[in-house]
Amino acid sequence: MKNLMALLFLMSFCFLQLVFNAPTGFDHKTSCCSNITNMRIPVKNIVKHWWISSDCPKRAIVFETNNKEKGIEKKFCVDPTAGWVKNYMKAVDQKNKAAVSLQTSQPQQ
């Protein structure tokens, strides 16, 4: 039984490692997406988004994430026609707009 539990734990750890270290599909040299992910990124981790160049062969939106505690920044190419992508874009825009409003409303020291 202990061996089975250890094996399940090891398999779970390997799965998490694969998910969090998966290639993002964003090519920094050309600013085009080499592949599009279907994985939903937690919207709370997305700090900004943008369309890739229209010169690229694949149309995509790039979601940029930032894990402030670990100092990790990643970019994910996602399908712009997926329904959840538009909702995420709106949520990120609202979050960023609220953050800008909060910064401008506070008095400078």
Secondary structure as the mmCIF struct_conf table of DSSP 4:
data_model
#
loop_
_struct_conf.conf_type_id
_struct_conf.id
_struct_conf.beg_label_comp_id
_struct_conf.beg_label_asym_id
_struct_conf.beg_label_seq_id
_struct_conf.end_label_comp_id
_struct_conf.end_label_asym_id
_struct_conf.end_label_seq_id
HELX_RH_AL_P HELX_RH_AL_P1 LYS A 2 PHE A 20
TURN_TY1_P TURN_TY1_P1 ASN A 21 ASN A 21
STRN STRN1 PHE A 26 ASP A 27
TURN_TY1_P TURN_TY1_P2 HIS A 28 SER A 31
STRN STRN2 CYS A 32 CYS A 33
BEND BEND1 SER A 34 ASN A 35
STRN STRN3 THR A 37 THR A 37
HELX_LH_PP_P HELX_LH_PP_P1 MET A 39 PRO A 42
HELX_RH_3T_P HELX_RH_3T_P1 VAL A 43 ASN A 45
STRN STRN4 ILE A 46 TRP A 51
HELX_LH_PP_P HELX_LH_PP_P2 ILE A 52 SER A 53
TURN_TY1_P TURN_TY1_P3 SER A 54 ASP A 55
BEND BEND2 CYS A 56 LYS A 58
STRN STRN5 ILE A 61 ASN A 67
TURN_TY1_P TURN_TY1_P4 LYS A 68 GLY A 71
STRN STRN6 ILE A 72 VAL A 78
TURN_TY1_P TURN_TY1_P5 PRO A 80 THR A 81
BEND BEND3 ALA A 82 ALA A 82
HELX_RH_AL_P HELX_RH_AL_P2 GLY A 83 SER A 105
BEND BEND4 GLN A 106 GLN A 106
HELX_LH_PP_P HELX_LH_PP_P3 PRO A 107 GLN A 108
#
